[in-house]
Amino acid sequence: MPGPQIIPFLPAYIPQDVDINAVQAEVKSDGVSAPAAVEPGLLQVVADAHREGIDLKIVVVDHSPPIDTPLRDIATVVGAANPDATVLVLSPTAAGSYSPTYDRATLEAGEDLAKTGNPVQSAENFVSQLHTGVFPYTAFTIVLTLAVFLAIGVTRFLQVKGKQSHQSVEIAPTSDN
């Protein structure tokens, strides 16, 4: 019985009608792989992002896959060929992304804003989300947990204090002179 097999890479689902080699070549030349009608606007978004310190690559595919996984897979393949780049892949109704710099929550928030149907507006929305901080849920949870424990402690202290005060009132002798 053979030992476990190691897959040296994760399998990617790239739609058959997407020529990933052509996409890679276009992205390598100017950072954008898109139809000619939207390429100038996307080149401007890439240039603006570069000025803000973001190495952005954008790919636009002409149709939406049934699920957005292929878009993320395209982004991952393009990102592997462009280390340190944040990659956005857009279709008419979906978006996928890859980045070694930004966390998945930030990328997915950007993807949600990038579903406008207009590739240039979508890319601008995505980049703006990269600059928006994510709500600090961990710190909020810690503070909220501490506040609950403090409230429990104060409530218990007041219960014990109230019970002692009530007992001392009942025990106190009365004078009948």
C-alpha positions in Angstrom: 0.0 0.0 0.0 1.6 3.3 -1.1 2.1 6.1 1.5 0.2 9.4 1.5 0.6 11.5 -1.6 1.5 15.1 -1.3 0.0 17.6 -3.6 2.6 20.3 -4.3 -0.1 22.8 -5.2 -3.7 23.4 -4.5 -6.0 22.4 -7.5 -7.4 25.4 -9.2 -10.7 25.6 -11.2 -10.0 27.9 -14.1 -12.9 28.0 -16.6 -12.0 26.5 -19.9 -12.7 29.7 -21.8 -10.2 31.7 -19.8 -6.7 31.6 -21.3 -4.7 31.9 -18.1 -1.4 32.2 -20.1 -2.8 35.2 -22.0 -4.2 36.7 -18.8 -0.7 36.3 -17.1 1.0 38.0 -20.1 -1.4 40.9 -20.1 -1.1 41.4 -16.3 2.7 41.2 -16.5 2.8 43.9 -19.2 0.6 46.6 -17.5 -1.2 45.1 -14.5 -4.5 44.7 -16.2 -6.2 42.0 -18.2 -9.5 43.4 -19.4 -11.6 44.3 -22.5 -10.2 47.3 -24.4 -13.3 49.4 -23.5 -12.6 49.4 -19.8 -8.8 49.0 -19.7 -7.9 52.7 -19.6 -10.1 53.2 -16.5 -8.7 50.1 -14.8 -5.1 51.2 -15.6 -5.9 54.5 -13.8 -7.2 52.5 -10.8 -4.0 50.5 -10.8 -1.8 53.6 -11.0 -3.8 55.3 -8.2 -3.4 52.2 -6.0 0.3 52.1 -6.7 0.6 55.7 -5.5 -1.1 54.6 -2.3 1.4 51.7 -1.9 -0.8 48.9 -3.2 0.6 46.6 -5.9 -2.8 45.9 -7.6 -3.4 43.6 -10.5 -6.9 43.5 -12.1 -8.4 40.8 -14.3 -11.9 41.1 -15.9 -13.6 38.1 -17.3 -16.6 38.5 -19.6 -19.0 36.1 -17.9 -19.9 35.1 -14.3 -19.2 31.6 -13.3 -22.0 29.7 -11.3 -20.0 30.3 -8.1 -17.2 32.8 -7.4 -14.6 30.1 -6.6 -13.1 30.2 -10.1 -12.6 34.0 -9.8 -10.6 33.5 -6.6 -8.6 30.6 -8.2 -7.7 32.9 -11.2 -6.7 35.6 -8.6 -4.5 33.0 -6.8 -2.8 31.9 -10.0 -2.1 35.5 -11.0 -0.9 36.3 -7.5 1.5 33.4 -7.5 3.1 34.8 -10.6 3.2 38.3 -9.1 4.5 38.0 -5.5 3.4 40.7 -3.1 0.6 41.8 -5.5 -3.1 42.1 -4.5 -5.2 40.6 -7.3 -8.8 41.5 -8.1 -10.8 39.4 -10.6 -14.1 40.8 -11.7 -17.0 39.3 -13.7 -20.3 41.0 -14.4 -21.9 39.8 -11.1 -19.1 38.5 -8.9 -15.6 39.2 -7.7 -12.7 37.2 -6.4 -9.4 38.3 -4.9 -6.0 37.2 -3.6 -3.5 39.1 -1.5 -0.5 38.2 0.7 -0.9 41.6 2.3 -4.6 41.9 3.3 -6.6 39.5 5.4 -9.5 37.5 4.0 -12.1 39.5 5.9 -10.9 42.8 4.3 -10.7 41.1 0.8 -14.2 39.7 1.1 -15.6 43.1 2.2 -13.9 44.6 -0.8 -15.3 41.9 -3.0 -18.8 42.7 -1.8 -18.4 46.3 -2.8 -16.9 45.3 -6.1 -20.1 43.7 -7.5 -21.4 46.7 -9.3 -21.3 45.4 -12.9 -19.0 48.4 -13.8 -15.4 47.1 -13.7 -13.9 50.5 -13.1 -16.3 51.4 -10.3 -15.9 48.0 -8.8 -12.1 48.2 -8.8 -12.3 51.7 -7.1 -14.7 50.4 -4.5 -12.4 47.4 -3.8 -9.4 49.7 -3.3 -11.3 52.0 -1.1 -12.2 49.0 1.2 -8.5 48.1 1.5 -8.0 51.4 3.3 -11.0 50.9 5.5 -10.3 49.3 8.8 -12.1 46.2 9.9 -14.0 46.5 13.1 -11.8 45.1 16.0 -14.1 42.2 16.9 -11.4 40.6 19.1 -10.9 43.6 21.3 -14.6 44.3 21.4 -15.2 40.7 22.6 -12.6 40.9 25.3 -13.9 44.2 26.6 -17.5 42.9 26.5 -16.5 39.7 28.3 -14.7 41.7 31.0 -17.7 44.0 31.4 -20.0 41.0 31.9 -17.7 39.4 34.5 -17.4 42.7 36.3 -21.2 43.1 36.3 -21.5 39.6 37.7 -19.0 40.3 40.4 -20.6 43.6 41.4 -24.1 41.9 41.5 -22.8 39.1 43.6 -21.0 41.5 46.0 -24.2 43.5 46.4 -26.2 40.3 47.0 -23.9 39.3 49.8 -23.8 42.8 51.3 -27.6 43.1 51.1 -28.0 39.7 52.8 -25.6 40.6 55.6 -27.3 44.0 56.1 -30.7 42.3 56.2 -29.5 39.7 58.7 -28.0 42.3 61.0 -31.4 44.2 61.0 -33.2 41.0 62.0 -30.7 40.1 64.8 -30.5 43.5 66.3 -32.0 43.5 69.8 -35.0 45.7 70.5 -35.4 47.5 73.7 -38.8 47.3 75.5 -38.2 49.6 78.4 
